[in-house]
Amino acid sequence: MNRPAPDLHVGHDFQADLAAIDSIEVVPTILETVCRATGMGFAAVARVTDDRWVACQVRDGIAFGLPPGGELEVATTICREVRRDGVAVVIDHVAEDEVYCGHPTPARYGFQSYISMPIVLPDGTFWGTLCAIDPQPARLNTPGTIGMFKAFADLIAFHLDAQQRVSVSAVERDQAWRLSQDLLVIVTAEGVLQAANAAWTRILGWQEHELVGRSFADFAHPLEIENLTAIRSCITEKPLTDPCEIRVRHKDGSYRWFAWTGAFEGGKIYANGRDVTTHREQAEALARAEEALRQSQKLEAVGQLTGGVAHDFNNLLTIIRSSVEFLRRPDLPEERRKRYMDAVSDTVQRAAKLTSQLLAFARRQALQPEVFEVGTCLRAVAEMLDPIMGARIRIVTEVPDTLCYVRADLSQFETALVNMAVNARDAMEGEGTLTVHLSCHDGMPPIRHHSGASGPFAAVSLTDTGSGIEPSQISRIFEPFFTTKEIGRGTGLGLSQVFGFAKQSGGDVDVASKLGQGTTFTLYLPEAEAEVTQEPEEELSPSADGSGQRVLVVEDNLEVGRFATQILEDLGYVTTWAHNAPEALKVLGTAGAVFDAVFSDVVMPGMDGVHLAREIRRLHPGLPVVLTSGYSHVLAKEGPDGFELLQKPYSVEALSHILRRATGKTKRRRLSKQS
């Protein structure tokens, strides 16, 4: 056997050794078994060090007179040699043993048979011996007896090592409890504090005696009491591993944030609270800085937007104002009068388009969605693009044989395609290839750090062979009035219209570009089921005037109200003007049957035009309502709800057409019922 490791217990507390052996319940049984199996009269477990031999527990059947705690001079024992050599000593008969027949120990203590087995801990540390003596010779030097002693010594060593580990773990746990920088608590299931570590004093100023016996809720922020109750209820069912942040009161009355985790065991909650106050303050400071940056960016964007709108509208107003001044001249030739009239009309259309593009970017336009087949539309738009793109740009259309339907505003969709195509034309400087490609995807990929979307999507891609886009400009190309083109070649609103239309239609637009190789814009729109087309209604024959039909005009703006009633009267309608929705309902309540139609603005104080139309539909089901608006958040969000809608600014022809159509439908329904 190898020599044991040096004793590590010099100066050890022998009372602790006695207590350790005494706590091993099997030791008395071991000593009893040893004596009965060998016939020995005295057996003991001894703690043996360099200078002491102490009996920890004994079984004395020969009146040897050595109780637990009794000592022998270590120099007078054979156990000292067992400790030195690390091997057991077994003597059947001292008088006949060649080694120990002359040894002073047997004669001193009066024994003839002797056995001592070293107790060595698992780490190699010599602890003591399991030994036995008797005045009479005994047969001990057999494999069975030696094996039994060895097994019992190892069993005692195992228990001593386990006790030592538990003791060390307890010390470590106490150190961890005392030195932890987190708040540690033991709380009853009812929330009463039973123990708190020193961190409560260091961080919050509370001494343990000020905490124990009080409810944890006494120290929580009033706004977190409800959360605290919920956490306590949850933690009794399963461990809380995802930290829950709760404020805890400092002794000075202030509060700090702690992220709590914990578990429930043995009827008690063991919880750990990590101070996250600084982290939260830093996060809040960062959030404030980011919000300030966003506000600054918004102000910059608003400034850019305002400047762009002012610039473009001032240009348009200059044309209108100059044209009107010339039209006032009585001696103006008819040819020039016609030219100025056309200029005013064209400029109004350009102003309306500018407004529409701005609303499209802001996703505030009133869309009129319908289901249409994308491939058919692309082919038609591709033919329309030929003269726009120029003779040196070749257009390639790639449309699958499979039909692909979407639900969107067809006019806005076509406008988006034209805007992307014009942008491509300018990037190619009038020469190259534009490929229009349609594919049906299983989903929409993530775009500009936004998550993608599942479900079928139609993807319309326009790829040019132009100069490409600078990487630093990619993130800005959809901003209104942002343009890389020279002055006079673009307003910077085309791509913003595409972006707004895509977003408002439930899709998105992506861009990929390589300098010198070209750019691909991809418009994603959710696919839709094909709808059964209905036969178009027979168009009414044009009428020179309203034929005396009565129209209730609802308009809160005095100038627009006067102008609208004047137009309708010039068209042959008989008008009644209500300045708001309640007034209109009052008029209809007394004379609703005499009216043939209602022509109402959407944006009005109080009840808006859409809600007024719904109320009219409920009270007067057969009375047609035509709505008009330049912009309404209700229309942008909910649409016209089935009512006819005339976009401002409108022409006399458009107003006449939509009223004839609305009143014509009513006439057909009436004739159908009569027949």
C-alpha positions as CSV (number, residue, x, y, z in Angstrom):
1,M,0.0,0.0,0.0
2,N,1.2,3.5,-0.8
3,R,2.1,5.7,2.1
4,P,-0.8,8.0,3.0
5,A,-0.8,11.7,2.4
6,P,0.4,13.9,5.3
7,D,-2.1,14.6,8.0
8,L,-4.0,17.8,7.2
9,H,-5.8,18.0,10.6
10,V,-2.9,19.2,12.8
11,G,-4.4,21.3,15.5
12,H,-7.9,20.0,14.6
13,D,-10.7,20.2,17.2
14,F,-10.8,16.7,18.7
15,Q,-14.3,17.5,20.1
16,A,-15.4,17.8,16.5
17,D,-13.9,14.4,15.8
18,L,-15.8,12.8,18.6
19,A,-19.0,14.5,17.4
20,A,-18.3,13.4,13.9
21,I,-17.9,9.7,14.8
22,D,-20.8,9.9,17.2
23,S,-23.1,11.1,14.4
24,I,-22.3,8.0,12.3
25,E,-25.1,5.8,13.5
26,V,-23.5,2.6,12.1
27,V,-20.2,2.9,14.2
28,P,-21.6,1.0,17.4
29,T,-22.8,-1.8,15.1
30,I,-19.4,-1.9,13.4
31,L,-17.6,-2.3,16.8
32,E,-20.1,-4.9,18.0
33,T,-19.7,-6.9,14.8
34,V,-15.9,-6.7,15.0
35,C,-15.9,-8.1,18.5
36,R,-18.4,-10.8,17.8
37,A,-16.7,-11.9,14.6
38,T,-13.2,-12.1,16.0
39,G,-13.8,-12.8,19.7
40,M,-11.9,-9.7,20.7
41,G,-13.0,-8.0,23.9
42,F,-12.2,-4.3,23.1
43,A,-12.7,-2.4,19.9
44,A,-12.4,1.3,19.2
45,V,-12.4,4.0,16.5
46,A,-9.4,6.2,17.3
47,R,-8.4,9.7,16.0
48,V,-4.6,9.5,15.5
49,T,-2.4,12.5,14.8
50,D,1.4,13.0,15.2
51,D,1.1,13.7,18.9
52,R,-2.3,12.4,20.0
53,W,-4.3,9.2,20.2
54,V,-8.0,9.8,21.2
55,A,-10.7,7.2,21.4
56,C,-13.8,8.5,19.6
57,Q,-16.1,5.6,20.3
58,V,-15.4,2.2,22.0
59,R,-16.8,-1.2,22.7
60,D,-15.2,-2.4,26.0
61,G,-15.9,-6.0,27.0
62,I,-12.7,-6.6,29.0
63,A,-12.8,-3.6,31.4
64,F,-10.0,-1.9,29.5
65,G,-11.1,1.3,31.1
66,L,-10.8,3.6,28.1
67,P,-14.0,5.6,27.5
68,P,-14.9,7.8,24.4
69,G,-12.7,10.9,24.7
70,G,-10.0,9.0,26.6
71,E,-6.4,9.2,25.4
72,L,-3.4,7.0,25.2
73,E,0.1,8.4,24.7
74,V,0.6,8.1,21.0
75,A,4.2,6.9,21.4
76,T,3.0,3.9,23.4
77,T,0.6,2.7,20.6
78,I,1.2,0.5,17.6
79,C,-1.3,2.9,15.8
80,R,1.5,5.4,15.5
81,E,3.3,2.9,13.3
82,V,0.1,2.2,11.4
83,R,-0.1,6.0,10.7
84,R,3.6,6.1,9.8
85,D,3.6,3.2,7.4
86,G,0.0,3.4,6.2
87,V,-0.6,-0.3,6.4
88,A,-2.7,-2.4,8.8
89,V,-1.0,-4.3,11.7
90,V,-2.4,-7.8,12.5
91,I,-1.1,-10.0,15.4
92,D,-2.7,-13.3,16.2
93,H,-0.4,-14.1,19.2
94,V,2.1,-11.6,20.5
95,A,4.3,-14.2,22.1
96,E,4.7,-16.0,18.8
97,D,5.0,-13.0,16.5
98,E,8.6,-12.4,15.3
99,V,8.1,-8.7,14.9
100,Y,6.1,-7.7,18.0
101,C,7.1,-10.3,20.6
102,G,9.5,-7.9,22.1
103,H,7.4,-4.7,21.5
104,P,6.7,-2.7,24.7
105,T,3.0,-1.9,23.8
106,P,1.5,-5.4,24.3
107,A,3.1,-5.8,27.6
108,R,2.1,-2.3,28.7
109,Y,-1.6,-2.7,27.8
110,G,-1.8,-6.5,28.5
111,F,-3.0,-7.9,25.2
112,Q,-2.0,-11.0,23.1
113,S,-4.1,-10.4,20.0
114,Y,-4.2,-7.1,18.1
115,I,-5.5,-5.6,14.8
116,S,-5.4,-2.0,13.6
117,M,-6.8,-0.9,10.2
118,P,-6.0,2.7,9.0
119,I,-9.0,5.0,8.2
120,V,-7.9,7.0,5.2
121,L,-10.2,9.6,3.6
122,P,-10.9,9.5,-0.2
123,D,-8.4,12.3,-0.8
124,G,-5.6,10.2,0.9
125,T,-5.6,11.9,4.2
126,F,-4.9,9.6,7.2
127,W,-7.6,10.2,9.8
128,G,-7.2,7.4,12.4
129,T,-7.7,3.7,13.0
130,L,-10.3,1.0,13.6
131,C,-8.5,-1.2,16.1
132,A,-9.2,-4.2,18.5
133,I,-7.3,-5.9,21.3
134,D,-7.8,-8.9,23.6
135,P,-5.8,-10.6,26.4
136,Q,-6.1,-13.9,24.7
137,P,-4.7,-15.0,21.3
138,A,-7.2,-14.9,18.4
139,R,-7.1,-15.9,14.7
140,L,-7.1,-12.6,13.0
141,N,-4.7,-12.8,10.1
142,T,-7.2,-14.2,7.6
143,P,-8.5,-12.7,4.3
144,G,-12.0,-12.6,5.7
145,T,-11.1,-10.7,8.9
146,I,-8.7,-8.3,7.2
147,G,-11.3,-7.7,4.5
148,M,-14.0,-7.0,7.0
149,F,-11.9,-4.5,8.9
150,K,-10.9,-2.8,5.6
151,A,-14.6,-2.5,4.5
152,F,-15.6,-1.0,7.9
153,A,-12.7,1.4,7.9
154,D,-13.6,2.6,4.4
155,L,-17.2,3.0,5.4
156,I,-16.2,5.2,8.3
157,A,-14.0,7.2,6.0
158,F,-16.8,7.7,3.5
159,H,-19.1,9.1,6.3
160,L,-16.4,11.4,7.6
161,D,-15.7,12.7,4.1
162,A,-19.4,13.3,3.4
163,Q,-19.8,15.2,6.7
164,Q,-16.8,17.3,5.8
165,R,-18.2,18.1,2.4
166,V,-21.5,19.1,3.9
167,S,-19.7,21.2,6.5
168,V,-17.6,23.0,3.8
169,S,-20.8,23.5,1.6
170,A,-22.6,25.1,4.5
171,V,-19.6,27.4,5.1
172,E,-19.5,28.3,1.4
173,R,-23.3,28.8,1.3
174,D,-23.0,31.1,4.3
175,Q,-20.2,33.0,2.6
176,A,-22.2,33.3,-0.6
177,W,-25.2,34.5,1.4
178,R,-23.1,37.0,3.3
179,L,-21.0,38.3,0.4
180,S,-23.6,38.3,-2.4
181,Q,-24.1,41.6,-4.1
182,D,-27.7,40.7,-4.9
183,L,-30.6,40.8,-2.4
184,L,-31.3,37.3,-1.1
185,V,-34.4,36.6,0.9
186,I,-36.3,33.6,2.3
187,V,-40.0,34.3,2.4
188,T,-43.0,32.3,3.5
189,A,-45.7,31.4,1.0
190,E,-47.8,34.2,2.5
191,G,-45.0,36.7,1.7
192,V,-43.5,37.2,5.2
193,L,-39.7,37.8,5.3
194,Q,-37.9,35.1,7.3
195,A,-34.3,36.0,6.4
196,A,-32.4,38.6,4.4
197,N,-28.7,38.9,3.6
198,A,-26.3,41.7,4.2
199,A,-26.9,43.2,0.7
200,W,-30.1,44.7,2.0
201,T,-28.0,46.8,4.4
202,R,-25.3,47.7,1.8
203,I,-27.8,48.6,-1.0
204,L,-31.0,49.7,0.8
205,G,-29.9,50.5,4.3
206,W,-32.2,48.0,6.0
207,Q,-30.8,45.8,8.9
208,E,-32.0,42.2,8.9
209,H,-33.9,42.7,12.2
210,E,-35.9,45.5,10.5
211,L,-37.0,43.1,7.7
212,V,-37.6,39.8,9.4
213,G,-41.2,39.2,10.4
214,R,-42.6,41.9,8.0
215,S,-44.4,41.4,4.7
216,F,-42.3,41.8,1.6
217,A,-45.1,44.0,0.3
218,D,-44.2,46.6,2.9
219,F,-41.0,47.3,1.0
220,A,-42.3,47.1,-2.5
221,H,-43.4,50.1,-4.5
222,P,-47.2,50.6,-4.3
223,L,-47.5,50.3,-8.1
224,E,-45.8,46.8,-7.9
225,I,-48.0,45.3,-5.2
226,E,-50.3,43.7,-7.7
227,N,-47.4,42.3,-9.7
228,L,-45.8,41.1,-6.5
229,T,-48.9,39.1,-5.5
230,A,-49.0,37.5,-9.0
231,I,-45.4,36.6,-8.9
232,R,-45.7,35.0,-5.4
233,S,-48.6,33.0,-6.7
234,C,-46.7,31.8,-9.8
235,I,-43.5,31.0,-8.0
236,T,-45.2,28.5,-5.7
237,E,-46.1,26.5,-8.9
238,K,-42.9,26.7,-10.8
239,P,-39.5,28.4,-10.5
240,L,-39.3,32.0,-11.7
241,T,-36.3,31.9,-14.2
242,D,-37.3,34.9,-16.4
243,P,-36.5,37.9,-14.2
244,C,-39.4,40.1,-13.1
245,E,-38.5,43.7,-12.3
246,I,-40.0,45.2,-9.1
247,R,-39.0,48.4,-7.2
248,V,-37.9,48.0,-3.6
249,R,-37.9,50.9,-1.0
250,H,-34.7,52.2,0.4
251,K,-34.6,53.2,4.0
252,D,-34.5,56.8,3.0
253,G,-37.8,56.5,1.1
254,S,-36.4,56.3,-2.4
255,Y,-36.8,53.2,-4.6
256,R,-34.5,51.0,-6.6
257,W,-35.3,48.5,-9.4
258,F,-34.5,44.8,-8.9
259,A,-34.8,41.9,-11.3
260,W,-36.2,39.0,-9.2
261,T,-35.8,35.2,-9.7
262,G,-36.6,32.5,-7.3
263,A,-38.1,29.1,-6.5
264,F,-40.4,27.5,-3.9
265,E,-39.3,24.6,-1.8
266,G,-40.3,23.2,1.5
267,G,-43.1,25.8,2.0
268,K,-40.7,28.7,1.5
269,I,-39.8,31.1,-1.3
270,Y,-36.0,31.5,-2.0
271,A,-35.6,34.7,-4.1
272,N,-32.7,36.6,-5.6
273,G,-33.0,40.3,-6.6
274,R,-30.4,41.9,-8.8
275,D,-30.1,45.7,-8.8
276,V,-30.9,46.9,-12.3
277,T,-31.5,50.5,-11.4
278,T,-28.4,51.8,-13.2
279,H,-29.2,49.6,-16.2
280,R,-32.8,51.0,-16.4
281,E,-31.6,54.5,-16.0
282,Q,-29.1,54.0,-18.8
283,A,-31.8,52.4,-21.0
284,E,-34.2,55.2,-20.3
285,A,-31.5,57.8,-21.0
286,L,-30.8,56.0,-24.3
287,A,-34.5,55.9,-25.1
288,R,-34.8,59.6,-24.4
289,A,-31.8,60.3,-26.6
290,E,-33.3,58.1,-29.4
291,E,-36.7,59.9,-29.0
292,A,-34.9,63.2,-29.2
293,L,-33.1,62.0,-32.3
294,R,-36.4,60.8,-33.8
295,Q,-38.0,64.2,-33.1
296,S,-35.1,65.9,-34.6
297,Q,-35.3,63.7,-37.7
298,K,-39.1,64.3,-37.8
299,L,-38.5,68.0,-37.7
300,E,-35.9,67.7,-40.4
301,A,-38.3,65.6,-42.5
302,V,-41.2,68.0,-41.9
303,G,-38.9,70.9,-42.9
304,Q,-37.8,69.1,-46.0
305,L,-41.5,68.1,-46.8
306,T,-42.8,71.6,-46.1
307,G,-40.1,73.1,-48.2
308,G,-40.8,70.7,-51.1
309,V,-44.5,71.2,-50.9
310,A,-44.2,75.0,-50.7
311,H,-41.8,75.0,-53.7
312,D,-44.0,72.9,-55.9
313,F,-47.3,74.5,-55.0
314,N,-45.8,78.0,-55.4
315,N,-44.8,77.0,-58.9
316,L,-48.3,75.7,-59.6
317,L,-49.9,78.8,-58.1
318,T,-47.7,81.0,-60.1
319,I,-49.0,79.4,-63.3
320,I,-52.6,79.7,-62.2
321,R,-52.3,83.3,-60.9
322,S,-50.6,84.5,-64.1
323,S,-53.1,82.7,-66.3
324,V,-56.1,84.1,-64.4
325,E,-54.7,87.7,-64.7
326,F,-54.3,87.3,-68.5
327,L,-57.8,85.8,-68.7
328,R,-59.2,89.0,-67.1
329,R,-58.0,91.1,-70.1
330,P,-60.9,91.8,-72.3
331,D,-58.8,92.1,-75.5
332,L,-57.1,88.7,-75.0
333,P,-57.2,86.8,-78.3
334,E,-59.3,83.6,-78.2
335,E,-56.3,81.4,-79.0
336,R,-54.4,82.7,-76.1
337,R,-57.5,82.6,-73.9
338,K,-57.8,78.9,-74.7
339,R,-54.1,78.3,-74.0
340,Y,-54.4,80.0,-70.5
341,M,-57.5,78.0,-69.7
342,D,-55.8,74.8,-70.6
343,A,-52.8,75.8,-68.4
344,V,-55.1,76.4,-65.4
345,S,-56.8,73.1,-66.0
346,D,-53.5,71.2,-66.4
347,T,-52.0,72.9,-63.4
348,V,-54.9,72.0,-61.2
349,Q,-54.5,68.3,-62.2
350,R,-50.8,68.5,-61.4
351,A,-51.6,70.0,-58.0
352,A,-54.1,67.2,-57.4
353,K,-51.4,64.7,-58.4
354,L,-48.9,66.3,-56.0
355,T,-51.4,66.0,-53.1
356,S,-52.2,62.4,-54.1
357,Q,-48.5,61.5,-54.0
358,L,-48.1,63.1,-50.6
359,L,-51.1,61.2,-49.2
360,A,-49.8,58.0,-50.8
361,F,-46.5,58.4,-49.0
362,A,-48.2,59.1,-45.7
363,R,-50.6,56.1,-46.4
364,R,-53.6,58.5,-46.0
365,Q,-55.0,58.3,-49.4
366,A,-58.6,56.9,-49.8
367,L,-58.0,53.7,-51.8
368,Q,-60.6,52.1,-53.9
369,P,-59.4,48.5,-53.9
370,E,-60.7,45.9,-56.3
371,V,-59.6,42.4,-57.3
372,F,-57.6,42.3,-60.6
373,E,-55.3,39.9,-62.4
374,V,-51.8,41.2,-62.2
375,G,-50.4,39.6,-65.3
376,T,-53.0,41.2,-67.6
377,C,-52.4,44.6,-65.9
378,L,-48.6,44.3,-66.4
379,R,-48.9,43.6,-70.1
380,A,-51.2,46.6,-70.5
381,V,-48.9,48.9,-68.5
382,A,-45.8,47.6,-70.5
383,E,-47.5,48.6,-73.7
384,M,-48.3,52.0,-72.3
385,L,-44.7,52.5,-71.1
386,D,-43.2,52.1,-74.6
387,P,-43.7,55.8,-75.6
388,I,-42.8,57.0,-72.1
389,M,-39.5,55.1,-72.0
390,G,-38.2,56.0,-75.4
391,A,-37.1,54.1,-78.4
392,R,-33.7,53.1,-77.0
393,I,-35.0,51.3,-74.0
394,R,-36.2,47.8,-74.5
395,I,-39.0,46.5,-72.3
396,V,-39.1,42.8,-71.5
397,T,-42.2,41.4,-69.8
398,E,-42.0,38.1,-67.9
399,V,-45.4,36.9,-66.8
400,P,-46.2,33.3,-65.8
401,D,-49.0,31.4,-67.3
402,T,-50.6,30.9,-63.9
403,L,-53.1,33.7,-63.1
404,C,-52.3,35.8,-60.1
405,Y,-54.8,38.1,-58.4
406,V,-54.4,40.9,-55.9
407,R,-56.9,43.2,-54.2
408,A,-55.6,46.8,-54.5
409,D,-56.4,50.2,-56.0
410,L,-55.8,49.5,-59.7
411,S,-55.2,53.2,-60.5
412,Q,-52.6,53.5,-57.7
413,F,-51.0,50.2,-58.7
414,E,-50.6,51.4,-62.3
415,T,-49.2,54.7,-61.0
416,A,-46.7,52.9,-58.9
417,L,-45.5,50.9,-61.9
418,V,-45.1,54.0,-64.0
419,N,-43.2,55.8,-61.2
420,M,-40.8,52.9,-60.8
421,A,-40.4,52.7,-64.6
422,V,-39.7,56.4,-65.0
423,N,-37.1,56.2,-62.2
424,A,-35.5,53.3,-64.1
425,R,-35.5,55.2,-67.4
426,D,-33.7,58.2,-65.7
427,A,-31.2,55.8,-64.2
428,M,-30.4,54.3,-67.6
429,E,-30.2,57.8,-69.2
430,G,-32.6,56.8,-71.9
431,E,-30.8,53.6,-73.1
432,G,-30.9,50.0,-71.7
433,T,-33.3,47.2,-70.8
434,L,-36.2,47.3,-68.4
435,T,-37.4,43.8,-67.3
436,V,-40.8,43.6,-65.7
437,H,-41.2,40.3,-63.9
438,L,-44.1,38.8,-62.0
439,S,-43.8,35.9,-59.6
440,C,-46.0,34.4,-56.9
441,H,-44.3,33.9,-53.6
442,D,-45.2,31.9,-50.5
443,G,-44.5,34.9,-48.4
444,M,-42.9,38.3,-48.2
445,P,-39.3,38.4,-47.0
446,P,-38.0,40.8,-44.2
447,I,-37.5,44.2,-45.7
448,R,-35.5,47.1,-44.1
449,H,-35.3,45.4,-40.7
450,H,-39.1,44.7,-40.6
451,S,-40.3,41.2,-40.2
452,G,-41.6,39.4,-43.3
453,A,-45.1,38.0,-43.7
454,S,-46.4,34.5,-44.4
455,G,-49.1,33.7,-47.0
456,P,-49.1,34.1,-50.8
457,F,-47.8,37.3,-52.2
458,A,-47.5,38.6,-55.7
459,A,-44.0,40.1,-56.4
460,V,-43.7,42.6,-59.3
461,S,-40.1,43.4,-60.1
462,L,-38.7,46.1,-62.3
463,T,-35.0,45.6,-63.1
464,D,-33.0,48.2,-65.0
465,T,-29.5,48.2,-66.5
466,G,-28.7,51.7,-65.2
467,S,-26.0,53.2,-63.1
468,G,-27.3,51.8,-59.8
469,I,-27.8,53.6,-56.4
470,E,-25.1,54.6,-53.9
471,P,-25.4,52.4,-50.8
472,S,-25.5,55.5,-48.6
473,Q,-28.7,56.6,-50.4
474,I,-30.6,53.3,-50.4
475,S,-32.2,54.1,-47.0
476,R,-33.5,57.5,-48.2
477,I,-34.8,56.9,-51.7
478,F,-38.4,56.4,-50.4
479,E,-38.4,59.8,-48.6
480,P,-40.6,62.5,-50.1
481,F,-38.7,65.1,-52.1
482,F,-35.5,63.2,-51.8
483,T,-34.0,62.9,-55.3
484,T,-30.6,62.4,-56.8
485,K,-31.7,63.9,-60.1
486,E,-30.7,67.3,-61.2
487,I,-33.1,70.3,-60.7
488,G,-36.1,70.2,-62.9
489,R,-35.9,66.4,-63.6
490,G,-38.0,65.2,-60.7
491,T,-39.8,66.1,-57.5
492,G,-38.7,63.1,-55.4
493,L,-42.3,62.0,-54.9
494,G,-42.5,59.0,-57.3
495,L,-40.9,56.4,-55.1
496,S,-42.6,57.8,-52.0
497,Q,-46.0,57.1,-53.7
498,V,-44.9,53.5,-54.4
499,F,-43.9,53.0,-50.8
500,G,-47.1,54.5,-49.3
501,F,-49.3,52.5,-51.7
502,A,-47.5,49.3,-50.9
503,K,-47.8,49.7,-47.2
504,Q,-51.4,50.8,-47.3
505,S,-52.2,47.8,-49.4
506,G,-50.7,45.4,-46.9
507,G,-47.5,44.9,-48.8
508,D,-44.1,46.5,-49.1
509,V,-41.5,47.6,-51.7
510,D,-37.8,46.4,-51.6
511,V,-34.8,47.6,-53.6
512,A,-31.5,45.9,-54.5
513,S,-28.8,47.8,-56.4
514,K,-25.2,47.4,-57.6
515,L,-23.3,50.4,-58.8
516,G,-22.7,50.2,-62.5
517,Q,-24.9,47.2,-62.9
518,G,-28.5,48.3,-62.3
519,T,-31.3,48.3,-59.8
520,T,-34.3,46.1,-59.0
521,F,-37.4,47.4,-57.3
522,T,-39.8,44.7,-56.1
523,L,-43.4,45.5,-55.2
524,Y,-45.1,43.0,-52.9
525,L,-48.9,42.7,-52.6
526,P,-50.9,40.0,-50.9
527,E,-52.6,37.6,-53.3
528,A,-56.4,37.4,-53.4
529,E,-59.0,35.0,-54.6
530,A,-60.5,35.7,-58.0
531,E,-63.9,37.3,-57.9
532,V,-66.8,36.5,-60.2
533,T,-67.3,39.5,-62.5
534,Q,-70.7,41.0,-62.8
535,E,-72.2,42.3,-66.0
536,P,-71.6,46.1,-66.2
537,E,-74.6,48.2,-65.5
538,E,-76.1,50.0,-68.5
539,E,-74.7,53.5,-68.7
540,L,-77.3,56.2,-68.6
541,S,-77.4,58.5,-71.5
542,P,-75.7,61.9,-70.8
543,S,-78.0,64.6,-69.7
544,A,-77.4,68.3,-70.3
545,D,-78.7,69.2,-66.8
546,G,-80.2,67.7,-63.6
547,S,-83.7,67.8,-65.0
548,G,-84.9,69.5,-61.9
549,Q,-83.8,66.7,-59.5
550,R,-83.4,67.9,-55.9
551,V,-79.9,67.5,-54.2
552,L,-79.2,68.1,-50.5
553,V,-75.7,69.7,-50.3
554,V,-73.9,69.2,-47.0
555,E,-70.8,71.4,-46.7
556,D,-69.4,73.3,-43.7
557,N,-67.0,75.5,-45.7
558,L,-68.9,78.6,-47.0
559,E,-66.8,79.2,-50.1
560,V,-66.9,75.6,-51.2
561,G,-70.7,75.3,-50.3
562,R,-71.5,78.3,-52.4
563,F,-69.4,77.0,-55.3
564,A,-70.9,73.5,-55.1
565,T,-74.5,74.7,-55.1
566,Q,-73.8,77.1,-58.0
567,I,-72.3,74.3,-60.1
568,L,-75.3,72.0,-59.4
569,E,-77.8,74.7,-60.2
570,D,-76.0,75.4,-63.4
571,L,-76.3,71.7,-64.2
572,G,-80.0,71.9,-63.7
573,Y,-80.3,70.6,-60.2
574,V,-82.4,72.1,-57.4
575,T,-80.3,72.4,-54.3
576,T,-80.8,72.8,-50.5
577,W,-77.7,73.6,-48.5
578,A,-77.1,72.2,-45.0
579,H,-74.0,73.4,-43.2
580,N,-73.3,70.3,-41.1
581,A,-74.5,66.7,-40.5
582,P,-77.1,67.4,-37.7
583,E,-78.7,70.1,-39.9
584,A,-78.8,67.7,-42.9
585,L,-80.5,65.0,-40.8
586,K,-83.0,67.5,-39.6
587,V,-83.8,68.6,-43.2
588,L,-84.2,64.9,-44.2
589,G,-86.4,64.2,-41.3
590,T,-89.0,66.6,-42.4
591,A,-88.6,66.4,-46.2
592,G,-86.4,63.4,-47.0
593,A,-88.8,62.0,-49.6
594,V,-88.5,65.0,-51.9
595,F,-84.7,64.6,-52.4
596,D,-83.2,62.6,-55.2
597,A,-79.6,62.6,-53.8
598,V,-77.3,63.9,-51.1
599,F,-73.9,65.4,-51.9
600,S,-71.8,65.6,-48.8
601,D,-68.3,66.6,-47.8
602,V,-66.5,64.0,-45.6
603,V,-64.4,66.2,-43.3
604,M,-66.8,68.2,-41.1
605,P,-66.8,69.1,-37.4
606,G,-68.8,66.7,-35.2
607,M,-70.3,64.0,-37.3
608,D,-68.2,63.4,-40.5
609,G,-69.7,62.6,-43.9
610,V,-69.1,58.8,-43.8
611,H,-71.1,58.5,-40.5
612,L,-73.8,60.8,-41.9
613,A,-74.1,58.7,-45.0
614,R,-74.5,55.5,-42.8
615,E,-77.2,57.2,-40.8
616,I,-79.0,58.3,-44.0
617,R,-78.7,54.7,-45.3
618,R,-80.4,53.5,-42.1
619,L,-83.1,56.1,-42.1
620,H,-83.7,56.5,-45.8
621,P,-82.5,53.3,-47.5
622,G,-83.3,54.3,-51.1
623,L,-81.7,57.7,-51.0
624,P,-78.3,57.8,-52.8
625,V,-75.3,59.5,-51.1
626,V,-72.3,60.9,-52.9
627,L,-69.3,61.8,-50.8
628,T,-66.5,64.1,-51.7
629,S,-63.1,64.7,-50.0
630,G,-59.5,65.6,-50.7
631,Y,-58.4,63.7,-47.6
632,S,-60.1,62.0,-44.6
633,H,-58.5,59.8,-42.0
634,V,-61.8,57.9,-41.9
635,L,-61.7,57.2,-45.6
636,A,-58.0,56.3,-45.5
637,K,-58.7,53.8,-42.7
638,E,-62.1,52.4,-43.5
639,G,-62.8,53.4,-47.2
640,P,-66.1,54.9,-48.5
641,D,-68.1,52.0,-47.1
642,G,-69.9,51.4,-50.5
643,F,-70.9,55.0,-51.1
644,E,-70.0,56.9,-54.3
645,L,-66.8,59.0,-53.7
646,L,-65.7,62.1,-55.7
647,Q,-62.1,63.1,-55.1
648,K,-61.3,66.8,-54.6
649,P,-60.5,68.8,-56.6
650,Y,-63.3,67.6,-59.0
651,S,-64.4,68.9,-62.4
652,V,-67.9,69.9,-63.4
653,E,-68.0,66.9,-65.7
654,A,-66.9,64.4,-63.0
655,L,-69.6,65.8,-60.6
656,S,-72.3,65.6,-63.3
657,H,-71.3,62.0,-64.2
658,I,-71.2,60.7,-60.6
659,L,-74.6,62.3,-59.8
660,R,-76.2,60.9,-62.9
661,R,-74.8,57.5,-62.1
662,A,-76.0,57.6,-58.4
663,T,-79.5,58.8,-59.3
664,G,-79.7,56.4,-62.2
665,K,-79.1,53.4,-60.0
666,T,-81.9,54.6,-57.8
667,K,-84.2,54.9,-60.8
668,R,-83.4,51.4,-61.9
669,R,-84.0,50.0,-58.5
670,R,-87.4,51.8,-58.3
671,L,-88.4,50.6,-61.8
672,S,-87.3,47.1,-60.9
673,K,-89.5,47.1,-57.8
674,Q,-92.5,48.5,-59.7
675,S,-92.3,45.8,-62.3
